[in-house]
Amino acid sequence: MTVANPDLPNWTPVSYPNPPATIHAQISFFGNPALDGDLVGAFVNGECRGTGVVSTQRNAYVTMQVQLASSGETINFKIFSQADGQAYDADLVLNPELGETIGEGNPVELIFSLDKPVVSINQDGANLVLSWPEVTNADGYQILTADSPDGEFGVIDSITGTSYQINPTHSFLFFKVIAVKGNRLQLRN
């Protein structure tokens, strides 16, 4: 007997008499492979057209049939993370034809990511203050620094706020601020 997971969203795909598109995808969630059991949904204008459960036995892979009312409909994807009980939008949009198979030999990449913080820098006496608006769905931020813009950036701190004060010890320093979600880090240069 199979029992539905009560924590998953009620994404029930509609059915159309047309041949569905089949999507094979590799799932990246905030810079890391998605977790086993995360649910991926395919949507057209908010209507669920297909779902698939992530399998980590195949390296965060999902295969799903997507119901289409007509060829070329715009398909958007969401993932439901069982780790935090939230749904997130993917960066990829597809427009499959009726009956088309996409990604069979080379899976498409469904990437779920955080926005890049827009950082400003101001001087406060001898100190510098980095600040940015809150990034939606971010749990915190990592502050990175390097001696040159092409140099290797290293993490100097992890914080939950949206500003960071620095007492500069070098004549030139370069900074990056990266939004993070739980233990899933998204590097977006």
Residue pairs with C-beta under 8 A, 6 or more apart in sequence:
5 37
7 82
7 85
8 39
8 80
8 82
9 39
9 41
9 80
9 87
11 39
11 41
11 48
11 51
11 78
11 80
12 48
13 42
13 48
13 49
13 50
13 51
13 67
14 47
14 48
14 49
14 67
15 67
16 67
16 68
16 69
18 67
18 68
18 69
18 70
18 98
18 99
19 98
19 99
20 50
20 65
20 66
20 67
20 68
20 99
21 65
21 66
21 68
21 75
21 96
21 97
21 98
21 99
21 100
21 101
21 102
22 63
22 64
22 65
22 66
22 100
22 101
22 102
22 104
23 42
23 50
23 52
23 62
23 63
23 64
23 65
23 66
23 94
23 96
23 102
23 103
23 108
24 61
24 62
24 63
24 101
24 102
24 103
24 104
24 107
24 108
25 40
25 52
25 61
25 62
25 63
25 64
25 103
25 107
25 108
25 109
25 110
26 33
26 59
26 60
26 61
26 107
26 108
26 109
26 110
27 33
27 34
27 38
27 40
27 54
27 60
27 61
27 62
27 79
27 110
27 112
28 34
28 60
28 109
28 110
28 111
28 112
28 113
29 35
29 38
29 60
29 79
29 81
29 88
29 112
29 184
30 112
30 113
30 114
30 180
30 181
30 182
30 184
30 185
30 186
31 113
31 184
31 185
31 186
31 187
32 184
32 185
33 56
33 59
33 60
34 40
34 54
34 56
34 60
34 79
34 81
34 112
35 54
35 56
35 60
35 81
35 82
35 83
36 54
36 55
36 56
36 57
37 53
37 54
37 82
38 53
38 54
38 79
38 80
38 81
38 82
38 83
39 51
39 52
39 53
39 54
39 79
39 80
39 82
40 51
40 52
40 53
40 54
40 62
40 64
40 77
40 78
40 79
40 80
40 110
41 48
41 50
41 51
41 77
41 78
41 79
41 80
41 87
42 48
42 49
42 50
42 51
42 64
42 66
42 75
42 76
42 77
43 49
43 75
43 76
43 77
43 78
44 68
44 69
44 73
44 74
44 75
44 76
49 66
49 67
49 68
49 75
50 64
50 65
50 66
50 67
51 64
52 62
52 63
52 64
53 62
54 60
54 61
54 62
54 79
55 61
55 62
61 107
62 110
66 75
66 96
68 96
68 98
70 98
71 96
71 97
71 98
72 95
72 96
72 97
73 95
73 96
74 93
74 94
74 95
75 93
75 94
75 95
75 96
76 89
76 90
76 93
77 89
77 90
77 92
77 110
78 87
78 88
78 89
78 90
79 87
79 88
79 90
79 110
79 112
80 86
80 87
81 87
81 88
83 182
84 181
84 182
86 137
88 112
88 137
89 112
90 110
90 111
90 112
91 111
91 112
91 113
92 108
92 109
92 110
92 111
94 102
94 108
96 102
102 108
113 186
113 188
114 135
114 136
114 137
114 138
114 179
114 180
114 181
114 186
114 188
115 135
115 136
115 179
115 188
116 135
116 179
116 188
117 132
117 133
117 135
117 141
117 162
117 177
117 178
117 179
118 132
118 133
119 130
119 131
119 132
119 175
119 177
120 130
120 131
120 132
121 128
121 129
121 130
121 131
121 175
122 128
122 129
122 131
123 129
124 165
126 167
126 168
127 165
127 166
127 167
127 168
128 165
128 166
128 167
128 168
129 163
129 164
129 165
129 166
130 143
130 163
130 164
130 165
130 166
130 175
130 177
131 162
131 163
131 164
132 141
132 162
132 163
132 177
133 162
134 162
135 141
135 179
137 181
138 179
138 180
138 181
139 160
139 180
139 181
139 182
140 158
140 159
140 160
140 179
140 180
141 158
141 159
141 160
141 161
141 162
141 164
141 177
141 178
141 179
141 180
142 155
142 157
142 158
142 177
142 178
142 180
142 185
143 155
143 156
143 157
143 158
143 159
143 164
143 175
143 176
143 177
144 153
144 154
144 155
144 156
144 175
144 176
144 177
144 178
145 153
145 154
145 156
145 173
145 174
145 175
145 176
146 152
146 153
146 154
146 173
146 174
146 176
147 170
147 172
147 173
147 174
148 172
148 174
149 174
151 174
153 174
153 176
157 164
158 180
164 177
166 173
166 175
176 189
178 185
178 186
178 187
178 188
179 186
179 188
180 186
